[in-house]
Amino acid sequence: MKEYTPEYLKLIRDIIERRDDEAARRELAGLHPADIAELYENLHEDEAEYLYKLLDDEQAADVLIELDEDDCKELLSDMPVEDIAKQIDHLDTDDAVDIIKELDEEDRDEILSHIDDVEQAGDIIDLLKYDEDTAGGLMGTEMIVVNENWSMPECVKQMRVQAEDMDEIYNVYVVDNDYKLRGVFPLKKMITHPSVSKIKHVMQSEPVSVKTDTPIDEVALDFEKYNLVAMPVVDSIGRLVGRITVDDVMDQVREAQERDYQLASGLSSDVETDDTIFKQTKARLPWLLIGILGGIGNAWILGNFEDGFAINPALALFIPLIAGTGGNVGVQSSAIVVQGLANGSLDVKSSAGQLFKEFGVGIINATIISLLVFIYNLFSYGPTDVTTIAVSLSLFAVVLFASVFGTLVPLILERFKIDPAIATGPFVTITNDVIGVIIYIWISTMLMSTFCAVA
């Protein structure tokens, strides 16, 4: 991995300023495409464009797929469609689709019409029809396919022909005469069974596969479960249509983790540190406004209990404790559920068991927390003071409610196909704050009425 020190960046900028093409090409020649993409992130747009134009089509294509989404769009916006088509010609179909999806519909059609390889252009058009969040939208069509009835010599001959246009070979897939997936042919068998009559006698049957409409998160779980580097994709009747590689899955998992982290942090859309002030404000402001509404709601509730605070001012001291504890417990509960939904250890069908388990955890936590606060208040205010009893009862109720609510919300969101990561962010925190204060005020009011009636 190349380290871009200030001294090295100064060297590159000096070369660019002199427009020394040969020196620039020498520097770029020894760099991996991912390192060149990282270099671009440290340069101004015009500097990056100068270096990019010095790359040959194959190298430029490899760099293009490594670039940040915004940087990629900027480069493509200034490139003639003929040049984009030449570079896409060097990409695997899944990478080509990722690039083309960033373009306008009109530009897509024009670029596809300039791709020399008609078969590749057709494959790209087919892949564009799939939802980007499914296996079909993630797969590529570059793969080695053999027929189950071929002999070993015929199989080897066909594999050599197909391998000429491939950079890496992960698996050899075996199909029948209807192109339905039947198995995987281990390359080791070429050595150990050189004279086998038919491939189907040595293939590994019933390989792990996914359908084109399988959600990406399920695909990622299968890769992890079976320790795969590649997986075949089939259509609704079992015909082989493509393959997904582990690097594609890792990219999707990373993007999903970033998206979930931002949702949990209260960001309504994907933002980067180099985004404009307007874009960052637009992503951050909605939840802040909702938080303001929650705060105003709390103020209104507390304002209606002014007489209670006047009678017993100590009750006001524990409002942050009640609200904060409820918010923390809710986020903990929702985080566990979201994690379970993400890694496949929990689904909506088993939600009743998780809800019951969280209820039990909530009772234990609520008992311990309320008991500790009760002991503290017992020495501070005495056993008969409203504060001592109200705070402990409220804490017990709030912790129990927050545990159940924090579990229930992500399960409901998952049921309605909404990203449950929202539940680990401001939504649960704000809701638990408001409801926690309501519970506290209601219990305090009831106890004060009871104490006054007794007195």
FIMI-608242 format. One line per field, with one value per residue (C-alpha): x, y, z. Coordinates in Angstrom, 3 decimals, padded with zeros to 6 digits. Each point is the difference from the previous one (the first is absolute). Example, Ala and Ser with C-alpha at 12.3 -4.5 7.8 and 13.67 -1.06 7.14 Angstrom:
! FIMI-608242
u: (012.300:001.370);
v: (-004.500:003.440);
w: (007.800:-000.660);
END
This chain:
! FIMI-608242
u: (000.000:001.395:000.359:-000.617:002.224:-000.079:003.387:-001.286:-003.162:002.167:002.084:-003.154:-001.361:003.316:-000.161:-003.578:000.832:002.865:-002.315:002.792:-001.956:002.891:000.831:-003.682:-000.341:003.080:-001.534:-003.348:001.473:001.086:-003.230:-002.924:-003.358:-001.245:003.092:-000.566:-003.620:001.232:002.503:-002.836:-001.790:003.016:000.057:-002.160:-002.511:002.011:003.193:-001.744:-001.464:003.450:001.446:-003.033:000.299:003.565:-001.197:-000.698:-003.583:000.510:001.811:-002.528:-002.854:001.581:000.455:-003.551:-001.547:002.243:-000.999:-002.379:-003.505:000.126:003.509:-001.129:-002.978:002.223:002.418:-002.780:-001.797:002.996:000.748:-001.255:-002.333:002.343:002.804:-002.331:-001.094:003.646:000.705:-003.183:001.045:002.850:-002.212:-001.850:-003.728:-000.820:002.538:-001.203:-003.576:001.106:001.578:-002.872:-002.572:001.626:-000.874:-003.156:-002.315:000.902:003.745:-000.438:-001.525:002.645:002.883:-001.428:-000.286:003.761:001.145:001.827:-000.823:-003.675:-000.358:001.317:-002.313:-002.933:001.015:000.241:-003.486:-001.366:001.691:-001.346:-003.510:000.675:-000.541:003.390:-000.790:-000.386:002.358:-000.891:001.146:003.283:000.966:002.276:-000.250:003.718:000.410:001.152:-002.863:000.246:-002.612:-000.488:000.175:003.369:003.067:003.074:001.979:-002.965:-000.531:003.646:-000.107:-003.110:001.378:003.111:-002.120:-002.261:002.879:001.678:-002.339:000.061:002.358:-000.722:-001.586:-001.798:-002.107:-001.013:-003.764:-001.693:-003.351:-002.282:-001.266:-002.645:002.713:-001.300:002.660:000.994:003.252:003.504:003.022:003.082:003.167:001.789:-002.063:001.798:003.150:-001.462:-002.572:001.527:-001.845:-003.479:-002.741:-002.338:000.386:-003.175:001.732:002.581:-001.790:-001.177:-003.772:-002.533:002.260:-001.076:-001.759:-002.393:-002.819:000.119:-002.579:001.789:000.679:003.651:000.046:-001.042:002.717:002.595:-001.175:000.391:003.548:000.869:-001.797:001.611:003.382:-000.400:002.119:-002.591:-003.618:-002.109:-003.251:-002.982:-003.351:-003.411:000.266:003.597:001.869:003.476:000.030:003.037:002.326:000.773:003.516:000.990:001.516:-003.388:-001.657:002.592:-000.619:-003.728:000.491:002.272:-002.500:-002.833:001.995:000.753:-003.665:-001.198:002.537:-001.171:-003.662:000.777:001.788:-003.023:001.027:-002.876:002.221:003.507:002.535:003.776:002.405:000.678:-003.694:-001.308:-001.359:-003.499:000.090:001.300:-002.586:-002.786:001.048:000.363:-002.787:-003.139:000.763:001.169:-003.387:-001.763:002.154:-001.088:-003.645:000.672:001.609:-002.921:-002.356:001.955:-000.077:-003.775:-000.444:002.245:-001.685:-003.303:001.644:001.288:-002.158:001.473:003.548:-000.939:-001.204:002.952:002.934:002.186:-002.099:001.432:003.558:-000.648:-001.502:003.371:000.532:-003.415:000.264:003.644:-000.418:-003.019:001.833:003.100:-001.968:-002.043:003.077:001.641:-003.049:-000.458:003.726:-000.097:-003.050:001.437:003.237:-001.964:-002.023:003.177:001.958:-002.973:-000.137:-003.434:-002.968:-003.505:-001.421:001.945:-000.848:-002.283:002.886:002.296:-002.732:-000.510:003.753:000.367:-002.938:001.857:003.218:-002.006:-001.485:003.453:001.567:-002.978:000.051:003.730:-000.015:-003.126:001.251:003.350:-001.703:-002.505:002.851:001.626:-003.263:-000.796:002.960:-000.491:-003.758:-001.279:-002.343:-003.235:000.993:-001.779:003.343:001.401:-002.924:-000.879:003.509:000.495:-003.436:000.465:003.433:-001.347:-002.860:002.154:002.755:-002.547:-001.847:003.220:001.222:-003.192:-000.389:003.625:-000.492:-003.366:000.825:002.751:-002.092:-002.951:002.225:001.449:-003.527:-000.883:003.322:001.384:003.668:-000.105:003.258:-002.190:-001.120:003.488:000.120:-001.957:-003.426:000.162:001.907:-002.452:-003.060:001.320:000.885:-003.544:-001.771:002.416:-000.881:-003.718:000.328:001.984:-002.508:-002.975:001.462:001.072:-003.455:-001.722:002.308:-000.353:-003.801:000.148:002.319:-002.167:-003.151:001.631:001.221);
v: (000.000:003.369:002.685:003.494:002.279:003.796:-000.280:-002.559:001.995:003.073:-002.024:-001.081:003.549:001.303:-002.586:000.981:003.696:-000.603:-002.220:-002.575:-002.911:-002.462:000.595:-000.286:-003.296:-001.385:000.826:-001.532:-003.115:-001.522:000.691:-002.320:001.354:000.340:002.079:002.239:000.507:000.964:002.385:001.728:000.624:002.065:002.126:002.755:-000.989:001.488:-001.707:-003.370:000.384:000.741:-003.218:-002.052:000.953:-001.389:-003.533:-002.575:-001.233:-003.186:001.729:002.875:-002.503:-001.687:003.377:001.053:-002.820:000.814:003.673:001.504:000.340:003.809:000.035:-002.564:002.146:003.069:-001.820:-001.535:003.319:001.474:-003.056:-000.628:-003.008:-001.715:000.034:-001.289:-002.830:-000.973:-000.244:-001.921:-002.466:-001.039:-000.539:-003.038:000.361:000.512:002.843:001.474:000.046:001.843:002.711:000.306:000.280:003.294:001.516:001.528:-002.219:001.809:-000.396:-003.686:-000.829:001.948:-001.632:-003.494:000.651:000.780:-003.200:-002.165:-003.316:-000.466:-003.014:001.964:002.916:-002.425:-001.469:003.494:000.874:-003.195:000.721:003.557:-001.446:-001.475:001.834:001.183:-001.395:-003.572:-002.746:000.787:003.585:-001.149:-002.858:-000.090:-002.287:-000.818:-003.666:-003.336:-002.369:-003.637:-002.583:-002.989:-002.384:001.200:-002.208:001.250:000.882:001.905:001.754:001.103:001.270:002.106:001.311:001.301:001.824:001.595:000.921:002.226:002.907:-000.383:001.609:-002.438:-003.420:-000.878:-003.012:-002.062:-000.472:-003.075:000.247:-002.405:000.360:002.496:002.113:-000.888:000.001:-003.539:000.380:001.411:-001.563:000.059:000.771:-002.693:-002.603:000.901:-001.510:-002.870:-001.138:000.858:-002.789:000.243:-000.674:002.807:003.036:-000.823:-003.006:002.144:003.312:001.198:-000.082:002.335:003.049:002.931:002.498:002.943:001.228:003.321:001.567:-000.999:003.101:000.969:-000.390:-003.657:-000.496:001.398:-002.362:-002.996:001.067:000.191:-003.222:-002.154:001.828:000.629:002.044:-000.165:-001.088:-000.862:001.854:-001.751:001.159:-001.132:-003.380:-000.729:001.138:001.419:003.739:001.371:-000.091:002.211:000.327:000.680:003.418:001.171:-001.194:001.706:003.309:-000.333:-000.973:003.002:002.368:-001.492:000.401:003.640:000.638:-001.683:001.905:003.286:-000.899:-000.918:003.331:001.957:000.701:-000.260:-000.630:-001.046:002.791:000.322:002.432:001.716:000.569:003.548:001.853:-000.123:-003.785:-000.673:002.335:-001.662:-003.421:001.054:002.502:-002.242:-002.034:003.111:001.605:-003.133:000.174:003.625:-001.061:-002.704:002.573:002.382:-002.863:-000.729:003.678:000.076:-003.115:001.331:003.412:-001.616:-001.407:003.299:-000.283:-003.409:001.321:002.933:-002.413:-002.378:001.668:-003.113:-001.768:002.300:-001.128:-003.501:000.899:-000.394:-003.367:-001.307:001.222:-000.996:-003.503:-000.694:001.178:-002.082:-003.171:000.426:000.430:-003.069:-002.173:001.203:-000.392:-003.679:-000.627:001.901:-001.985:-003.268:000.939:000.971:-003.205:-002.333:-001.265:001.622:000.395:001.384:-003.509:-000.485:003.464:-001.300:-001.884:003.027:002.232:-002.379:-000.219:003.793:000.315:-002.260:001.991:003.191:-001.203:-000.899:003.293:002.025:-001.686:000.577:003.614:001.053:-001.735:001.822:003.370:-000.862:-000.660:003.322:001.935:-001.866:001.655:003.334:000.543:-002.711:-002.952:002.005:002.740:000.006:000.408:-003.239:-002.097:001.871:-000.088:-003.715:-001.024:002.214:-001.409:-003.550:000.791:002.026:-002.626:-002.756:002.032:001.046:-003.618:-001.203:003.068:-000.117:-003.654:000.471:002.993:-001.582:-003.162:002.064:001.985:-003.235:-001.343:003.014:-000.145:003.163:000.039:-000.942:001.896:003.081:-001.506:000.237:003.743:003.074:-001.560:-002.356:002.490:002.860:-002.218:-001.511:003.470:001.259:-003.123:-000.295:003.521:-000.743:-003.128:001.926:002.860:-002.379:-002.124:003.107:001.520:-003.178:-000.338:003.638:-000.301:-003.122:001.554:003.124:-002.110:-001.958:003.205);
w: (000.000:-001.068:002.670:-001.313:002.037:-000.466:-001.729:-002.520:-000.710:-000.601:-002.474:-001.853:-000.077:-001.352:-002.796:-000.784:000.019:-002.484:-002.080:-000.066:-001.522:000.032:003.666:000.925:-001.898:001.782:003.384:-000.916:-001.601:003.301:001.864:000.608:-001.300:003.584:000.863:-003.030:001.102:003.459:-001.557:-001.853:003.283:001.120:-003.167:-001.428:-002.664:-002.894:001.252:000.229:-003.488:-001.449:001.470:-000.957:-003.675:-000.038:000.842:-002.680:-000.310:002.013:002.865:-000.037:000.253:003.021:001.691:-000.800:002.047:002.961:000.157:002.500:-001.440:-000.189:-001.508:-002.564:-001.002:-000.403:-002.292:-002.089:-000.389:-001.873:-002.153:-003.558:-000.164:-002.446:002.601:002.714:-002.309:-000.697:003.718:000.789:-002.687:002.337:003.073:001.252:-000.550:003.701:000.268:-003.304:001.287:003.158:-002.159:-002.474:002.789:001.003:-003.391:-001.426:-002.044:-003.227:000.597:000.865:-003.388:-001.899:001.893:-000.499:-003.722:-000.124:001.783:-002.545:001.665:-000.912:002.285:002.988:-000.805:-000.052:003.353:001.503:-001.274:001.560:003.344:000.103:000.273:003.445:003.260:001.282:003.472:-001.265:-001.122:-003.626:000.426:001.533:-002.306:-003.020:-003.016:-000.397:000.971:-001.337:-000.773:-001.112:-000.876:002.286:-002.968:-001.283:000.287:001.832:-003.184:-001.445:003.338:000.207:-003.579:000.649:003.285:-001.774:-002.567:002.611:002.320:-002.608:000.769:003.785:002.509:002.860:000.197:003.219:-000.973:-003.008:-000.125:-001.439:-001.811:-001.863:-003.554:001.197:001.682:003.457:002.710:000.977:001.872:000.347:-001.646:002.285:-001.981:002.017:-001.849:-003.240:001.522:002.011:-002.604:-003.413:-001.859:001.518:-002.540:001.071:002.242:001.918:001.527:001.832:000.552:003.407:-000.283:001.665:000.413:002.146:-002.260:000.189:-002.204:-001.803:002.332:003.236:002.169:000.317:003.791:-000.392:-002.612:002.419:002.740:-002.346:-000.896:003.679:000.931:-002.708:-000.219:-003.725:-002.400:-002.781:-000.321:-003.067:-000.663:-001.601:-001.331:001.232:-001.778:000.973:-003.123:000.588:-000.759:001.826:002.973:003.000:001.414:003.585:-000.794:-001.301:003.199:002.204:-001.775:000.623:003.660:000.557:-001.607:002.056:003.218:-000.818:-000.796:003.199:002.099:-001.458:000.558:003.608:000.384:-001.170:-003.607:-002.463:-003.076:-000.966:000.508:-000.175:001.675:-003.325:-000.802:-000.231:003.026:-001.498:-000.518:003.517:001.522:-001.988:001.302:003.650:000.541:-000.171:003.130:001.815:-000.702:001.237:003.124:000.493:-000.250:002.588:002.281:-000.423:000.828:003.175:000.943:-000.463:002.150:002.750:-000.187:000.942:003.120:001.360:003.116:000.743:-000.278:002.228:002.682:-000.393:-001.853:000.365:-002.650:-002.685:000.751:-001.313:-003.384:-001.856:001.722:-001.039:-003.605:-000.482:001.430:-002.185:-003.114:000.756:000.728:-003.178:-002.177:001.588:-000.673:-003.568:-000.769:001.001:-002.190:-002.984:000.299:000.129:-003.077:-001.848:000.691:-000.450:003.585:000.410:-002.313:000.299:000.434:003.244:001.320:002.762:001.616:-000.180:001.432:002.928:000.605:-000.057:002.392:002.457:-000.418:000.472:003.297:001.363:-001.087:001.192:003.412:000.553:-001.228:001.888:003.168:-000.107:-000.475:002.752:002.455:-000.935:000.422:003.203:001.684:-001.804:000.418:002.334:-000.555:-000.015:-002.441:-003.376:-001.784:001.423:-001.185:-003.216:-001.481:000.670:-001.316:-003.055:-000.739:000.220:-002.402:-002.407:-000.256:-000.575:-002.639:-001.754:-000.155:-001.665:-002.214:-001.154:-000.978:-001.664:-002.219:-002.184:-000.370:-001.231:-002.359:-001.394:-000.480:-002.161:-001.954:001.642:001.036:003.731:000.603:000.430:003.312:001.509:-000.511:001.055:-000.587:002.976:002.156:-000.540:000.435:003.204:001.330:-000.503:001.237:002.936:001.139:-000.422:002.162:002.619:000.182:000.118:002.825:001.936:-000.364:001.184:003.009:000.988:-000.170:002.135:002.576:000.194:000.439:002.813:001.660);
END
